[in-house]
Amino acid sequence: MNNNQRMKWFTDSKFGLFIHWGLYALPAGQWLGKKVEYPAEWIMKNAKIPLAEYRKLVEQFNPIDFDAYVWMRKAKAYGVKYVCLTAKHHDGFALYDSDASDYSVMSTPFRRDIVRELAEACKAEGLIFCVYYSQMQDWEDANADGNDWDFDRKTKNFVKYFQTKVKPQVRELLTNYGDIGMIWFDTPYDMPKTLCQELADWVHQLQPDCLINGRIGYGIGDYRTMSDNNIPVLAFDEPWETPMTLNNNWGFSKVDFEWKSAKDVIRMLVSVVGKGGNLLLNMGPDALGNFPEKADEVFSQVGAWLKKNGESIYQTNIAPDLTYQTRWGGLTAGKDRLYLHILDGREVDDEVVIYDLELNIKKAYLLETGQVLETIHLYEPARDEFRLRVKVPNPLPDLLDTVIVLEHDGDPVVHSLESKFSE
Ligand code: FHN
């Protein structure tokens, strides 16, 4: 398989589901009755909980409601194409059966290999299964990075941790669960480049087609992982992904109610996809194994919208960079077609106007119903300005995001602003 073929599922996917799940779902943002600084999955470090105390959560972890097939049927309905589960997050606790460490789900009353169950259910739903693995931070291991309240940093032997825990556990993930779409590393901090390269080589040796995200470090990964919750201002013409929270936490929190709305998510999805990237949106299941109700509701609304308008997201490439901001929404672009996403009905009356875009329009219509729309394309010489006006129904048929398709011949031409003072 050449590199384009390896990358194809990723660049075609556009939308993925991140799942942060682990022992931290039990305290859920509170320790000893007090709210701890977020994010919830960092509670052990942020509250400096002694390992001996945090370990007691192992005896309590018993998510009796967990059903991998229910989760993955939901994921499918959300419209995501890949799912990435925290097989081991920074606290060091593995959600799978590991010979390399008994700090795992197999030591809990639950005693079920969650990675195995999810891998199977994910594939049964036709989704790509991926795993997150915290390679540098491991707050349970004296030789790893991160836990300086239980362990003395000076005696740390990082290479020992790397050779005796990271590599064996990565081997387990990449040999015991069939094809893994991607391994998602995180917080490489100052890990030496030689070890990062050794880890990448290890992954390639075990599963050559498994992708590696950007946070393996030093640009060694297969694509760029953007900063959490950040969408670049400009398009980026290489594979990339923005990991995003749905509230202010990755892990489940009982005290965070600041959920993004379905419209917020669609707006971000349009922005990410129009700039050539993927959105990896997070879900933090609770300690019993349920998706939080509000998160499920928002994801489901997005999924229902994608079911009708998916073409404007999945079958797209980088969209033209317009001269002016589109206050009414955003733009995505497919082959010989532009999709106008009307996200803010207050910014359109009975028409959407795009300035300084020259487009040879063949047909304009609503994506959802096929209703043909009138377009007026004018060049005003005195203003030296192109105006493309598309008449839209009032009220708009989809208050979340009404999508208009502009089928066109040839390439769109954007007229950027020119200074009258330039020579
Ligand atoms: O520290 C982690 C955090 O808990 C979460 O996993 C995110 C996801 O991108 N990554 C780290 C912070 O960048």
Boltz pocket constraint, residues with backbone or C-beta under 6 A from the ligand:
constraints:
  - pocket:
      binder: B
      contacts: [[A, 39], [A, 41], [A, 42], [A, 186], [A, 187], [A, 228], [A, 243], [A, 250]]
      max_distance: 6.0
